[in-house]
């Protein structure tokens, strides 16, 4: 199961941008079969990063997960210099870094304020970073003290 559709990619970046990447036979149309196959491959790659962190397969896809999958998909669908760009490469690199942080547990996929579990019914999605979790633990405590700052200079 792919975590996004071609329509999601078009909605995020526009039809022209997606068509440039997903038109391998140069007929001005998105090569749907190839594009959907690559979406499946990218989603399987996403699963490899999330395995052990969240129950898979995800029934409800967080919006940031969908966006990062699309960025990887766009990059992989742009195999040559004519369709590639520095921006596509930067988005790809950022997506891979995001997935690596998910794999290390530095970013947790959450839904409506709760950690991802098989029982959650998702209405909205967002990410809780390690910094937010630390901030919650320090609620009311001094964030900067001599003890906490010791050794920084």
N, C-alpha and C positions, 0 to 999 in steps of 0.2 A: 504494500500500500504506500503510495507516494504521499508525502506530507504537504504537497502543494500541487496546484494545477497550472497549466499554461495560462489560464485566465488570471490566476493569482499573480503570476510573473508580469503579465501585461498590465494588470491593475497597479502593480508596484512601480514599474519602469516605463510603461507605454509600449504600444504595439510596434513602433518602428525600432526601438532599442532591442526588443526581444526578437523581432524578425531578422535583424542583422546577425544575431547570434545563432538562431535556430533555422536558418534557411540554407541548408547545405547544397541544394541543387540549383541555387540562384534563380528561382522562378518567382521571387517576391512573396512567397508564402512560407509560413512556419511548417517545417516538416514534422507533422504531428506525431507520427509513429516513433521516429527517432527521439523527438523531444520528450515524449511520455516515457520511453524506455530509459532515457538518461535521468528523468525525475525519479524513477524507481531505484536506479543505481545510487543517486545522491541520497535518497532517503535511507537506503540500506547503510550507506556510509555514516549517516547521522546516527542510526541505531548502534553502530559499532562504538561510537563515542559515549552514548547514553546507557549502554548495556550495564546493568548492575546498579545504576543510579535511579532509574525510574522503571515502572512496569511497562514492558513493550509488548506489542506495538501500541503506540499512543492512539487513543480514540479521538481525543480533542487536541489539536495542535496549537501550542502557544504561538502568538504572532511573531515573536522574535525568532523562534526556531524556524518558522516558515520563511522569514526573510533571509536568514543565513543559508538555508537550503537553496533558496532561489539564487543567492549570490554565487554559491558554488556551482549550481547548474548553469548559470549564464557563462561563467568562466570556462567550464568544461565544454559547453556548446560552441565556444569561440576558439577553434583549434589553430588558427593561423593569424599572422600579423594583420591581415586585412580586416578581421572581425574582432581582434583583441584590442585592449586598451589598457593604459596604466590604471585607470579607475576600476576596471573589472578586476585587475590583479590585486589592487589594494583591498577591494571588497572581499575577494576570495581569501586573501591572507587574514583579514579581520574575522571572517567566518570560521576559518580553521582555528584561529586562536581562541575564539569563543567556545567552539566545541571542545578544545583541549582543556579549557577551564571547567566546562561541564564535566568532562571525564575525571578531572582531579577533584571535583566536588567544590570548587571555588564559586561556581554558579549553580544554583538549584532551580530547576524548572518548577514553578509553582502556579497554582490555579486559584484565582479568587482569594488569595491570602493564605492558602493551605498548601503544604508540601504535596507533591504529586504522589498519589496512590491510586490503585485501581478503583477505589470506591468513590473518588471525587467526581462530581458532575460539574463540568467546567462551564462558566458563563464568560469569564474574562481571564486573560493570562498576563503574567508579568514575571520578571526575574528578580530574585532576591540575591544580592551579591554578598560576598563574604564581609565587606565593609558594613553593610546594613545589619547583618547578623551581629557583628561586633558592637555596633552602635546600640543595638537592642540590649546586649549583655551589659553595657556600660551605663545604661539608663540611670541617671541620677549621680553617677560617679564622675569624678574629675577626669577629663580626657587627657589633659596635659598636667603632669605633676613632675616634681624632681625625679621621683622614682621611675616614672614611665619614660622620661626623656634622658635618663642616665645612659651614658655611652654614645650618644648621638654626636657629640662634639669631639 
